[in-house]
Amino acid sequence: MPVLFFDIGATLADAREEADGSLTLLPRPRVLDVLDAFRDVRKGVISNPGSGEGAAERAASALREAFPGRFTDNALVHWGPKNSREIFDAAVVGTAGEGTPAAAAGECVFVGEDHQERAFAGEAGLRTAAHPVFTRAAVENRPVLWARITLPEDRGLPALEAVANRTEVVPVHIASTRLVLAMTSTSGAETLEQAGFTVDLRGSVEDTAAFLIRDDRPLDPAQDLADAPGGAMTRATSAFGLVVGELAGSTAPPLLPLGPAPGGVYVAAPADVPLEDVHPPGAKPGHTERLLPDPALLSRPGEAWARGLAAGPAEGRAEPGPQASTTSDGSPSPEAIAAVLAAVTPEVLRGHVARISGAEPLRDGEALLVRSRDASAADNSRVVEALADRFQDLGLRVRLHRFRWRGHQLSNVEAEHRVAGADSTVLITAHLDSTASNGEFVDENGHPRPYDPAVDPAPGADDDGSGTAAVMAAAECLHALLADGKAPTRNVRFVLFNAEEQGLVGSKFYARAAAAAGERIAGVFQMDMIAGRQQGSTPTVEIHAGSSVPGPVVGASEALGALVAGTVPAIDPAVTVQQLTGPSDPAVGRSDHASFHERGWAAVAVSEDIFALDGGPGTGTRQYHTPGDTLLDQDHSPQLAATVARSVTATALTLAGL
């Protein structure tokens, strides 16, 4: 008989940690069915609860509450880091019972989403499964493969979901209404083909993870046409060659190409390949997107809410609170504009940026200066704690949404004002991490060396310290409005995502968990790089609503973008607005709003002038991803940041009924 070991975080459940340290685990889709199918098989856990005092006890209690009666053998529950094979070796030894020898490593299966952890488990001799759906395949030693699934003209995504959810198939990305990238066993592939879908198997999943790599270099126009024969393959070949070239000389295992993707190529990367660190020359923001497995990806629960907003501002906005003064077209009232102008100022934004970018101490009365918010830097967690404490001081309900990335335990920060009886929630968001991967660094001998995120400075004042500051200022504005007796009719939630620079990792985990929890999201306003303006240029705000995901999300996101665009002139009539929509929007899939588009929710990303309409560089910061992205950068404009932050805050709070 096999012995099954499961990772908890993101594999069995999504974890929510309250400000008081209490932990709740929400089982992920299809997980309970899998566990119950192995009711008579010995099951255990190998999971890292964190290093805080009492972390293991809290995790064990949450496990019992979320999965009653399913993990009853304490000898098979192992808490600790999975950064080597050590804990997996110990788990195998721990399978011995009274008078019963330990199981052989090959009789044990580790089920975990993290491909690095699966690699360590494999070193210890365990079989592995990339998702609970493939537990039986691992037990029976059957391969799980990457696959491109093509839908016929008469079959839509709901039809594919109906078949996939009853077999061994887990989607990871929707390229279009006709193409989905997925994991599948050969049995799952056969079931899909019998149902009329075409399945192109591309190679073993094992200890790999999938990425979408976009190639931002121009191709010959004749080759780059969407309907040109071989055009997509030419783009994919070019993108794959570019990545392989960047990794030249690496001793890591080779990459596995998974075929054309929107704007580039799908790639499966082994655990030892730091694909997130590859930044080819000419790469624009968001050129790498991490793809996560999710049985519920095809359902896109946000569409039900998107339809109302797509019908127009009057249909999508909340009924105003009893003290609110509103306009008939959904635009902010003069009272709302006045409140935002008072609370969200260049000075307030500059203060927040100064603290999280190292220009001033992170906390009042302390000497610590932040050196980097990179996901690999020690200061990242300190900034998370400081931001969470500030939200707490504003009277908001604070949660940390924890996830793992390349051996690091990271957190998104969520702070919410809840409204009894609210029909949905409005999100105001940014990403809190930074990087200086485009910087030039030298070793002690003066020779060029790669960026080292553990030690090199990455102040990220614009990217995305400016957006983070705007979210904090928006929360302070809401606090002031509540103190003045105003009340929204929708929940208002502020979210700061982590590891955006690693392929939207934090927002991917967050949106996936929100979908699994049945969240009702009215709209998402993401601010990513809002303070960059080259001296002498026209102040310009970009509003990105384009989505590669078809359906109501397209019209709904455009409606959100139109609301922001209509607010900007009321804040500063001298600012130029560029509304970018449809599949030609250059920011499609490139910032955290895309993680919500993937689920069908209306979302926009608002930024400085990053993408010029002619395809060249915009008039935003020239210190993108360098150590020079500081408050002292000549391109850093708190005034432009205030215009964007005020416009987004006023629009979002109006959508929430204020």
C-alpha positions in Angstrom: 0.0 0.0 0.0 1.3 3.5 -0.8 1.7 6.3 1.7 0.6 9.7 0.5 2.1 13.0 1.7 0.5 16.3 0.8 1.7 19.9 0.9 -0.9 22.2 2.4 -0.4 25.8 1.2 -1.8 26.2 -2.3 -1.9 22.4 -2.9 -4.5 21.2 -0.4 -5.8 24.6 0.7 -5.5 28.4 0.5 -4.3 29.9 3.8 -5.6 33.1 5.4 -3.8 34.6 8.4 -5.6 37.1 10.5 -3.9 40.0 12.2 -4.1 38.1 15.5 -2.2 35.2 14.0 -5.1 32.8 13.7 -5.1 30.7 10.6 -7.8 29.4 8.3 -7.4 26.8 5.6 -9.9 26.8 2.7 -9.8 23.5 0.7 -9.0 24.0 -3.0 -11.2 22.7 -5.8 -11.4 18.9 -6.2 -9.1 18.3 -3.2 -11.8 16.8 -0.9 -12.9 14.4 -3.6 -9.3 13.2 -4.1 -8.8 12.7 -0.3 -12.0 10.8 0.0 -11.1 8.6 -3.0 -8.0 7.5 -0.9 -10.0 7.1 2.3 -8.3 3.7 3.2 -4.8 4.8 2.2 -2.3 6.1 4.8 -2.1 9.9 4.4 0.2 12.5 5.9 1.4 16.1 5.5 4.8 17.6 4.7 4.3 21.4 5.0 6.1 24.5 6.3 4.0 26.4 8.8 6.5 29.2 9.1 9.0 30.0 11.8 6.9 32.0 14.3 6.2 30.7 17.8 3.3 28.3 17.8 3.1 28.2 14.0 3.0 24.4 13.8 0.3 24.2 16.4 -1.8 26.7 14.6 -1.3 24.9 11.3 -2.2 21.5 12.9 -5.4 23.0 14.4 -6.4 24.6 11.0 -5.7 21.3 9.2 -8.0 19.4 11.6 -10.7 22.0 11.1 -10.5 22.1 7.3 -10.1 18.4 6.8 -11.8 16.6 9.7 -11.0 12.9 9.9 -8.7 12.9 6.9 -5.2 13.3 8.5 -5.4 11.2 11.7 -2.0 9.7 11.9 0.2 12.2 13.7 3.3 10.2 12.9 2.8 11.1 9.2 2.5 14.8 9.8 5.8 16.6 9.3 6.3 20.4 9.8 9.3 22.2 8.6 11.1 23.8 5.6 11.3 21.9 2.3 14.5 23.4 1.1 16.3 20.1 0.8 15.6 16.4 0.7 16.0 16.2 4.5 12.3 16.4 5.5 11.3 14.0 2.8 13.8 11.4 4.0 12.5 11.9 7.5 8.9 11.4 6.3 9.9 8.0 4.7 11.5 6.9 8.0 8.4 8.0 9.9 6.2 5.6 8.0 7.4 2.8 10.3 4.8 1.7 12.8 4.9 -0.4 15.9 6.3 -3.7 14.6 6.0 -2.5 11.0 9.1 -1.5 8.9 9.2 1.8 7.2 7.8 2.0 3.7 10.3 2.1 0.8 10.8 5.6 -0.6 9.3 4.5 -3.9 6.1 3.5 -2.1 5.6 7.0 -0.9 4.0 9.8 -3.0 4.5 13.6 -2.4 1.7 15.8 -3.8 2.8 19.4 -4.0 2.4 22.3 -6.4 5.9 23.7 -5.9 8.2 22.3 -8.5 11.3 22.8 -6.4 9.8 20.8 -3.5 8.9 18.0 -5.9 12.5 18.0 -7.1 13.7 17.5 -3.5 11.1 14.8 -2.9 12.3 13.1 -6.1 15.9 13.2 -4.8 14.7 11.3 -1.7 13.2 8.7 -3.9 9.5 9.6 -3.5 7.1 9.7 -6.5 5.5 13.1 -7.0 2.3 14.6 -8.3 2.0 18.2 -9.4 -1.6 18.5 -8.2 -3.9 16.3 -6.1 -5.9 15.4 -9.2 -2.8 13.4 -10.3 -2.4 11.5 -7.0 -3.7 8.2 -8.5 -1.4 8.6 -11.6 1.6 8.9 -9.2 0.5 5.9 -7.2 0.2 3.9 -10.4 3.4 5.3 -11.8 1.7 6.9 -14.8 3.1 10.0 -16.4 1.5 13.5 -16.3 2.2 15.7 -19.3 1.9 19.2 -20.5 -0.7 19.5 -23.1 -2.2 22.1 -25.5 -5.9 21.5 -25.8 -7.7 22.8 -28.9 -11.4 23.4 -28.8 -13.6 22.8 -31.9 -15.7 25.7 -33.1 -18.9 24.3 -31.6 -17.5 23.7 -28.1 -16.8 26.4 -25.6 -14.8 26.6 -22.4 -17.8 25.4 -20.2 -17.9 22.3 -22.3 -14.2 21.7 -21.7 -14.6 22.3 -18.0 -17.3 19.8 -17.8 -15.1 17.1 -19.2 -11.9 18.1 -17.5 -13.4 18.1 -14.0 -14.3 14.5 -14.3 -10.9 13.2 -15.4 -7.2 13.8 -14.8 -6.9 17.2 -16.4 -5.9 20.5 -14.7 -5.8 23.7 -16.8 -3.0 26.3 -16.3 -3.7 29.0 -18.9 -6.4 30.1 -21.3 -4.8 31.5 -24.4 -8.1 32.0 -26.2 -11.6 30.5 -26.6 -9.9 27.9 -28.8 -6.7 27.0 -26.9 -5.9 26.0 -23.3 -2.6 24.9 -21.8 -3.0 22.2 -19.2 -1.6 19.3 -17.3 -3.0 15.9 -18.1 -2.4 12.2 -17.7 -2.7 10.0 -20.8 -6.0 8.8 -19.5 -7.2 12.4 -19.2 -6.0 13.1 -22.7 -7.9 10.1 -24.1 -11.1 11.3 -22.3 -10.7 14.8 -23.8 -10.2 13.4 -27.3 -13.2 11.1 -27.0 -15.2 14.2 -26.1 -14.1 15.9 -29.4 -11.2 18.0 -28.2 -7.7 17.9 -29.8 -4.8 17.2 -27.4 -1.2 17.9 -28.3 1.0 16.3 -25.6 4.3 18.2 -25.1 6.4 16.5 -22.4 6.5 15.4 -18.8 5.5 17.8 -16.0 7.7 16.1 -13.3 9.6 18.9 -11.5 8.8 21.7 -13.9 6.5 24.8 -13.8 4.9 26.6 -16.7 5.6 30.2 -17.8 4.4 32.5 -20.6 7.4 34.4 -22.0 6.6 37.3 -24.2 9.1 38.5 -26.9 9.0 42.3 -27.1 11.3 42.5 -30.1 9.6 43.5 -33.4 9.3 40.8 -36.0 9.0 41.3 -39.7 5.4 42.7 -40.1 4.6 39.9 -42.6 5.6 37.3 -40.0 3.9 38.9 -37.1 0.4 39.0 -38.6 -2.0 36.9 -36.5 -3.3 35.2 -39.6 0.0 34.8 -41.3 0.9 31.1 -41.9 3.4 30.1 -39.2 3.4 33.6 -37.7 2.7 32.5 -34.2 5.3 29.7 -34.5 7.8 32.2 -35.7 7.2 34.4 -32.7 7.4 31.4 -30.3 10.6 30.2 -31.9 12.1 33.6 -31.5 11.0 33.9 -27.9 12.3 30.5 -26.9 15.7 31.2 -28.6 15.9 34.5 -26.8 15.4 32.8 -23.4 17.8 30.0 -24.1 20.4 32.6 -25.2 20.0 34.4 -21.9 20.6 31.2 -20.0 23.6 30.2 -22.1 26.4 28.8 -19.9 24.0 27.7 -17.2 24.4 24.2 -15.9 20.7 23.9 -15.2 18.5 21.3 -17.0 17.2 22.3 -20.4 13.9 24.2 -20.9 10.9 22.5 -22.5 9.1 24.5 -25.2 5.3 24.1 -25.0 4.5 25.9 -28.2 3.1 29.4 -29.2 1.5 31.6 -26.6 0.0 35.0 -26.8 2.9 37.3 -27.8 5.5 34.7 -27.2 6.0 31.1 -26.1 4.9 28.7 -23.3 7.9 27.2 -21.5 8.2 24.5 -18.8 11.2 25.3 -16.6 12.8 22.7 -14.3 13.2 23.6 -10.6 16.9 24.7 -10.9 16.2 27.2 -13.7 15.5 30.8 -12.4 13.4 31.7 -15.4 11.9 34.7 -13.5 15.4 36.3 -13.5 15.7 36.3 -17.2 15.4 39.8 -18.5 16.3 39.9 -22.3 17.3 43.2 -23.9 14.4 45.2 -24.9 12.0 43.4 -22.5 9.0 45.5 -21.5 7.3 45.3 -18.1 5.6 42.0 -17.5 7.3 40.0 -20.1 7.2 36.9 -17.9 4.0 35.4 -16.5 4.0 32.4 -14.1 1.1 30.0 -14.7 -0.6 28.2 -11.9 -2.7 24.9 -12.1 -6.3 25.3 -11.2 -9.2 23.0 -11.9 -11.6 26.0 -11.6 -9.7 28.2 -14.1 -12.2 27.6 -16.9 -15.3 28.6 -14.8 -14.3 32.4 -14.6 -16.6 33.2 -11.7 -16.2 37.0 -12.1 -18.2 37.0 -15.3 -21.5 37.2 -13.4 -20.4 40.5 -11.9 -18.8 41.8 -15.0 -22.0 41.7 -17.0 -23.6 44.3 -14.8 -20.7 46.7 -15.1 -20.4 46.1 -18.8 -24.0 47.3 -19.2 -22.9 50.8 -18.1 -21.9 52.8 -15.0 -25.4 53.1 -13.8 -25.8 49.3 -13.8 -22.5 48.5 -12.2 -22.2 51.0 -9.4 -23.5 50.4 -5.9 -26.4 52.2 -4.5 -25.0 55.2 -2.6 -24.7 55.3 1.1 -27.2 57.5 3.0 -24.7 60.3 3.4 -23.3 60.1 -0.1 -23.8 62.7 -2.8 -23.7 61.1 -6.2 -24.0 61.9 -9.9 -26.2 60.2 -12.4 -23.5 58.9 -14.7 -21.4 57.1 -12.0 -18.7 59.8 -11.8 -17.4 61.0 -8.4 -19.4 63.8 -6.8 -17.8 67.2 -6.0 -17.8 66.1 -2.3 -15.9 62.9 -3.1 -13.4 64.9 -5.2 -12.8 67.3 -2.4 -12.2 64.6 0.1 -9.7 62.9 -2.2 -7.9 66.1 -2.9 -7.5 66.7 0.8 -6.3 63.3 1.8 -4.2 62.1 -1.2 -1.5 64.7 -1.7 2.0 64.7 -3.2 3.4 65.1 0.2 1.5 62.1 1.6 2.6 60.0 -1.3 6.2 61.1 -1.0 6.2 60.2 2.7 5.0 56.6 2.1 7.5 56.1 -0.8 10.3 57.5 1.3 9.7 54.9 4.1 9.4 51.9 1.8 12.2 52.8 -0.6 14.9 53.6 2.1 14.9 57.4 1.9 13.6 57.6 5.4 13.3 55.0 8.3 10.6 52.4 7.7 9.0 53.1 11.0 8.9 56.3 13.1 11.4 56.3 15.9 13.5 53.5 14.3 16.7 53.7 12.4 16.1 50.9 9.9 16.3 51.9 6.2 14.8 49.6 3.6 17.5 48.5 1.1 15.3 46.4 -1.1 11.8 45.0 -1.3 12.8 42.2 -3.7 11.1 39.0 -3.0 14.5 37.5 -2.1 15.5 40.3 0.2 15.2 40.3 4.0 13.6 43.7 4.0 10.6 42.3 2.0 9.0 40.8 5.1 9.8 43.9 7.2 7.9 46.1 4.8 5.0 43.6 4.8 4.8 43.9 8.6 5.0 47.7 8.5 2.3 48.1 5.9 0.0 45.6 7.7 0.5 47.6 10.9 -0.4 50.8 9.2 -3.6 49.3 7.8 -4.4 48.0 11.3 -4.0 51.5 12.7 -6.6 52.7 10.2 -9.2 50.3 11.7 -9.3 48.0 8.8 -9.5 44.2 9.0 -6.0 43.0 8.0 -5.1 39.6 6.6 -1.8 38.2 5.3 -2.2 35.9 2.3 0.9 33.7 2.4 2.4 31.7 -0.4 5.7 30.1 -1.4 8.0 31.2 -4.1 11.5 29.6 -4.7 11.9 28.6 -1.1 10.7 31.9 0.3 7.6 32.4 2.4 6.0 35.6 1.1 2.8 37.5 1.9 0.3 39.6 0.1 -1.3 42.2 2.4 -5.0 42.6 2.5 -7.0 45.2 4.4 -10.7 45.6 4.2 -13.6 47.8 5.4 -16.6 45.4 5.4 -20.2 46.5 4.9 -23.0 44.4 6.2 -25.2 43.2 3.4 -22.8 44.3 0.7 -23.3 42.7 -2.7 -19.6 42.7 -3.6 -16.2 44.2 -3.0 -14.1 46.9 -4.7 -10.4 46.3 -4.8 -7.7 49.1 -4.8 -4.3 47.4 -5.4 -0.6 47.7 -6.2 2.5 45.5 -5.8 4.8 46.0 -2.9 7.9 44.2 -4.1 10.8 45.7 -6.2 13.7 44.7 -8.3 16.9 46.1 -9.8 17.4 43.4 -12.3 18.3 45.9 -15.1 21.0 47.5 -13.0 24.7 47.3 -13.7 26.8 45.7 -10.9 30.5 44.8 -10.5 32.4 42.4 -8.3 35.3 43.3 -6.0 37.6 43.3 -9.0 35.4 45.7 -11.0 34.1 43.0 -13.3 30.5 42.9 -14.4 28.3 40.5 -12.4 24.6 39.6 -12.3 22.2 41.3 -10.0 22.1 39.7 -6.6 18.6 40.4 -5.0 19.8 39.3 -1.6 22.3 42.1 -1.3 21.9 44.7 -4.1 19.8 47.8 -3.6 16.4 47.9 -5.2 14.6 51.0 -3.9 11.7 50.8 -6.4 10.4 54.2 -5.6 8.3 54.3 -8.8 8.0 50.5 -9.4 5.9 50.1 -7.4 6.6 52.2 -4.4 4.4 54.8 -6.0 1.5 52.5 -6.4 1.9 51.1 -2.9 1.9 54.7 -1.5 -1.3 55.4 -3.5 -3.0 52.4 -2.0 -2.0 53.5 1.5 -3.2 57.0 0.8 -6.5 55.7 -0.5 -7.0 53.8 2.7 -6.3 56.9 4.7 -8.8 58.8 2.6 -11.5 56.1 3.3 -10.6 56.4 7.0 -11.2 60.1 6.9 -14.5 59.7 5.1 -15.7 57.1 7.7 -14.7 59.4 10.5 -16.8 62.1 8.8 -19.9 59.9 8.9 -19.8 58.7 5.3 -20.5 55.0 4.6 -19.9 52.9 1.5 -22.5 50.2 0.4 -19.9 47.8 -1.0 -16.9 46.4 0.8 -13.6 48.3 0.1 -10.5 46.2 0.1 -6.9 47.3 -0.3 -4.4 44.7 -1.5 -0.7 44.9 -1.9 0.7 42.0 -3.9 4.1 40.4 -3.5 6.4 38.8 -6.1 4.8 40.7 -9.0 8.3 41.0 -10.5 8.6 37.2 -10.6 5.7 36.8 -13.1 2.6 38.1 -11.2 3.1 35.3 -8.6 1.4 37.0 -5.6 -1.7 38.2 -7.5 -2.0 34.8 -9.3 -2.2 33.1 -5.9 -4.5 35.7 -4.5 -7.0 35.8 -7.4 -7.0 32.0 -7.6 -7.8 31.8 -3.9 -10.5 34.5 -4.2 -12.2 32.5 -6.9 -12.1 29.3 -4.9 -13.6 31.2 -1.9 -16.5 32.5 -4.1 -15.5 36.2 -3.7 -17.8 38.7 -5.3 -15.6 41.4 -6.8 -17.2 44.4 -8.5 -13.9 45.8 -9.9 -10.1 45.9 -9.4 -8.1 49.1 -9.7 -4.4 48.3 -10.0 -1.8 51.1 -9.8 1.6 50.1 -11.1 4.3 52.8 -11.7 2.4 56.1 -11.4 5.2 58.6 -10.6 7.4 58.5 -13.7 7.4 61.6 -15.9 10.4 62.8 -17.8 11.0 66.5 -17.4 9.5 68.6 -20.1 7.1 65.9 -21.3 3.3 66.2 -21.3 1.9 64.6 -18.1 0.3 61.4 -19.3 -1.8 58.7 -17.6 -2.3 55.3 -19.2 -5.4 53.3 -18.4 -5.1 49.7 -19.4 -8.3 47.7 -19.7 -7.3 45.2 -22.4 -7.8 41.5 -21.8 -6.9 38.4 -23.7 -9.7 36.6 -21.8 -12.9 36.8 -23.9 -16.4 37.4 -22.5 -18.1 40.1 -20.3 -14.7 40.9 -18.7 -13.7 42.9 -21.8 -16.6 45.3 -21.8 -16.6 45.5 -18.0 -13.0 46.4 -17.8 -13.4 49.0 -20.5 -16.3 50.5 -18.5 -14.0 50.7 -15.4 -11.3 52.4 -17.5 -13.8 54.9 -18.8 -14.8 55.8 -15.3 -11.2 56.5 -14.4 -10.7 58.4 -17.6 -13.7 60.6 -16.9 -12.4 61.4 -13.4 -8.9 62.5 -14.4 -10.0 65.9 -15.9 -11.8 66.7 -12.6 -8.5 66.1 -10.8 -6.1 67.8 -13.2 -7.4 68.9 -16.7 -3.8 69.4 -17.9 -3.1 65.7 -17.9 -3.4 63.6 -21.1 -5.3 60.3 -20.8 -4.5 57.3 -22.9 -7.2 54.6 -22.8 -5.8 51.3 -24.0 -8.3 48.5 -24.6 -8.8 45.3 -26.5 -6.3 42.6 -27.4 -3.9 45.3 -28.7 -3.4 46.9 -25.3 0.3 46.5 -24.8 -0.2 45.8 -21.1 -2.4 42.7 -21.6 -1.2 40.1 -19.1 1.6 42.3 -17.8 0.4 43.6 -14.4 -1.5 42.2 -11.5 -4.9 43.2 -13.0 -4.4 40.4 -15.5 -4.7 37.8 -12.7 -8.3 39.0 -12.2 -9.0 39.2 -15.9 -8.1 35.5 -16.0 -11.0 34.8 -13.6 -13.5 37.0 -15.5 -13.4 40.0 -13.1 -13.4 43.6 -14.4 -10.0 45.1 -13.8 -7.8 48.0 -15.0 -4.1 48.9 -14.5 -3.4 52.6 -14.3 0.1 53.8 -14.8 2.4 56.6 -16.0 3.3 56.7 -19.8 5.1 53.3 -20.1 4.0 52.1 -23.5 4.1 54.7 -26.3 1.3 54.3 -28.8 3.9 53.8 -31.6 5.4 50.8 -29.8 8.5 52.7 -28.5 9.3 53.8 -24.9 6.9 56.2 -23.2 7.7 59.3 -21.2 7.8 57.6 -17.8 10.8 56.8 -15.7 14.1 55.8 -17.3 15.2 54.0 -14.2 13.0 51.0 -14.7 14.3 48.1 -12.6 17.6 49.8 -11.7 19.0 51.1 -8.3 18.4 54.6 -9.7 14.6 54.2 -9.2 14.6 56.5 -6.1 12.8 59.6 -4.9 15.8 61.6 -6.1 15.4 60.4 -9.7 14.8 63.4 -11.9 11.9 61.5 -13.5 10.1 60.9 -10.2 7.0 63.1 -9.9 4.9 63.0 -6.8 2.6 65.4 -8.5 1.8 63.0 -11.3 1.5 60.2 -8.7 -1.1 62.3 -6.8 -3.1 62.8 -10.0 -3.3 59.1 -10.7 -3.9 58.2 -7.0 -6.6 60.8 -6.7 -8.4 59.7 -9.9 -8.3 56.0 -9.0 -9.3 56.6 -5.4 -12.3 58.8 -6.3 -13.5 56.4 -8.9 -13.1 53.3 -6.8 -14.8 54.8 -3.7 -17.7 56.0 -6.0 -18.1 52.5 -7.3 -18.2 51.4 -3.7 -21.2 53.7 -3.0 -19.4 56.7 -1.5 
